[in-house]
Amino acid sequence: MSTAQPSQMIAPFRAVVENRAASGRILLVCEHASHHIPAAWGDLGLAAEARLAHIAWDPGALDLARALATRLNACLVHAPVSRLVYDLNRAPDQPGAMPARSEVFDVPGNEGITAEERDARTRAIYLPFHDDLHDEIAHRIALGLAPVIVTIHSFTPIYFGKPRAVEFGIIHDTDESFAREVLAHAPRGLDSRLNEPYSAADGVTHTLRLHATPYRLPHAMLELRNDLIATPAAAAAMADRLAPCLSAALAGLSVGAA
Amino acid sequence: MSTAQPSQMIAPFRAVVENRAASGRILLVCEHASHHIPAAWGDLGLAAEARLAHIAWDPGALDLARALATRLNACLVHAPVSRLVYDLNRAPDQPGAMPARSEVFDVPGNEGITAEERDARTRAIYLPFHDDLHDEIAHRIALGLAPVIVTIHSFTPIYFGKPRAVEFGIIHDTDESFAREVLAHAPRGLDSRLNEPYSAADGVTHTLRLHATPYRLPHAMLELRNDLIATPAAAAAMADRLAPCLSAALAGLSVGAA
């Protein structure tokens, strides 16, 4: 793979926006929707197994986000490129943005990455996505739709060989109000926890920090254990459980604000 | 002025970027550089005097910013449109974004503004500027240039009939480190104060909140009393005094980080 003048060669990967005309308050974001590695980056030196593993994307997250978008009359903004090329929930200077190692996998195509290549990926993937997302959010703020930003993620049931008991993690940036409402209305029978399996202190709230916090928008990052949303049918069933939870959390927020 | 489908009629006003190739750490921003009211908004119902007053722009700020850019080897991003059409240092839902009244002036063209018109101005002016600024900042972060965001403003010596004694105000968002360094190295003989004539609590740090704070970038909003930079020669003389102050503040920051 040549990295000579890469920024000149790679066209921007725009965000995918679905239900743009939806008028619901919640705006759904799925930064790890895709495991697609564009041709410019070959296979990043990875075997097929790794390219489809949770290090490449959040399995089930897009299915869940789409099912929630339908149920909540929500706009959905999602990514067209694997997090292994650029992890959109990381700033360009965070090590995880283009990781040379992710959990137990080495990523040879990300080793010894140059500043120019870092810049090229930032321009080709990070900036188009976040500028498109910013456009949707500012548009909704201007129209008085009072958006609530909800990012949809999934996490692996076994991490570094250890099983995780938590099933539904609810993470917030500086404003915990919406996350606490979601927890208060979490579906029965789902092991639901605040700021697990990780939290803002781990640097995982970049999207919220960039788009929700500056506008003081209520927000949450929702993390589902991926074995619970492994098929489209399972994701739809989970959306049936989560949509009422999110609606109740919205209502709780309005009561709190009144 | 018709506001039917305004977003369809108005082409985006991109940010003006000067010294893009500059490699200095400081990135200068001037949101109130221009008093230009594009034809689409007529004269906003204002007399010529008001259209050139401090409510329309920050007199002297662009001259000062350009003089600093030369002295500091800094990239400069500035606005092409008057703050009366859209104040780029305000979010779309802040009342000051398209003010119907500014200090002692009514702005008839901003009275009873519709959601559609608010959205149209957001798309035509706010989003292009901030997306362009975001692109410059992320590009510099990716290249490892460790940018420091400095916004350049001026304020009126007499506000609501009362004279202001402060000459140089240094305002910060959540991280005060760079602002305190600037104050510590402020030019002798200049009445310099932290968080005057206003502060983040007054909602005036939107640009810093949007672009510096999410990336944990050192930052300051510099406010010069506009009678001190009323001519290009005065602005250049002020830049001669401020450039060493900012260089020393940068050096102090590095010492603090070591």
Interface residues (C-beta under 8 A of the other chain):
Chain A: A91 P92 D93 A115 E116 R118 D119 R121 T122 R123 Y126 L127 H130 D131 H134 D135 A138 H139 I141 A142 L143 G144 H206 R209 L210 T213 P214 Y215
Chain B: A91 P92 D93 A115 E116 R118 D119 R121 T122 R123 Y126 L127 H130 D131 H134 D135 A138 H139 I141 A142 L143 G144 H206 R209 L210 T213 P214 Y215
